[in-house]
Amino acid sequence: KADPVEQAKSKYMPVKTRRLLKKEHGTKCSISTCYRPSVHIHHTQMFALSKMHDPNYLAPLCREHHIIAHAINLKVQEKRFA
């Protein structure tokens, strides 16, 4: 389990956090059925709201799954504010 994370001052992700994610997930997309390399780190809790880079809420994703994750977030927000 990761240590408690302080509020981030910027969107820049600390090297320590990146290393921890690489150790836990390797270099592949974290979607179990995907074998493409991860090229994005997705905040499963919106960074704009949490201002944290908590490894418990980060997922290394390939480009395609990152696009899908943001499309899902957008649909949820549209439903919430409709």
C-alpha positions in Angstrom: 0.0 0.0 0.0 1.3 3.5 -0.9 2.2 6.1 1.6 -0.3 9.0 2.1 0.2 11.5 -0.6 0.4 15.3 -0.2 -1.5 17.7 -2.4 0.5 18.3 -5.6 1.7 21.7 -6.6 1.6 20.9 -10.3 0.4 18.3 -12.7 4.0 17.1 -13.0 4.2 13.5 -11.6 7.0 12.8 -9.2 9.7 10.3 -10.4 9.1 8.3 -7.2 5.5 7.8 -8.2 6.4 6.8 -11.8 8.9 4.3 -10.5 6.4 2.8 -8.1 3.8 2.4 -10.9 6.4 0.8 -13.2 7.4 -1.6 -10.5 3.7 -2.6 -9.9 2.5 -2.6 -13.5 5.6 -2.9 -15.7 5.6 -1.1 -19.0 2.3 -2.5 -20.3 -1.2 -1.0 -20.3 -2.9 -1.9 -17.0 -6.0 -3.2 -18.8 -5.6 -7.0 -18.2 -6.5 -8.0 -21.8 -4.2 -5.4 -23.4 -0.6 -6.0 -24.2 0.3 -2.6 -25.7 2.9 -0.4 -24.0 1.6 2.1 -21.5 2.2 5.7 -22.7 -0.1 7.6 -20.4 -0.7 7.6 -16.7 -4.4 8.1 -16.1 -5.8 9.7 -12.9 -8.9 7.6 -12.0 -9.9 10.4 -9.6 -9.8 13.7 -11.6 -6.6 15.5 -10.8 -8.4 18.8 -11.2 -10.5 17.9 -8.1 -8.0 15.9 -6.0 -4.7 17.7 -6.8 -3.0 14.4 -5.9 -0.8 11.8 -7.6 -1.8 9.0 -5.3 -0.6 5.7 -6.9 -3.7 4.0 -5.6 -5.7 6.1 -8.1 -3.3 6.0 -11.1 -3.4 3.6 -14.0 -0.7 3.3 -16.7 -2.7 3.0 -20.0 -1.9 2.7 -23.7 -3.1 5.6 -25.9 -6.4 3.9 -26.9 -7.4 2.9 -23.4 -6.5 6.4 -22.2 -8.8 7.9 -24.8 -11.6 5.5 -23.8 -11.2 6.4 -20.1 -11.6 10.1 -20.8 -14.6 9.4 -23.1 -16.2 7.5 -20.2 -15.5 10.4 -17.8 -17.1 12.8 -20.2 -20.2 10.7 -20.6 -20.5 10.4 -16.8 -20.2 14.2 -16.4 -22.8 14.9 -19.1 -25.3 12.6 -17.4 -24.5 14.2 -14.0 -25.2 17.7 -15.2 -28.0 17.0 -17.6 
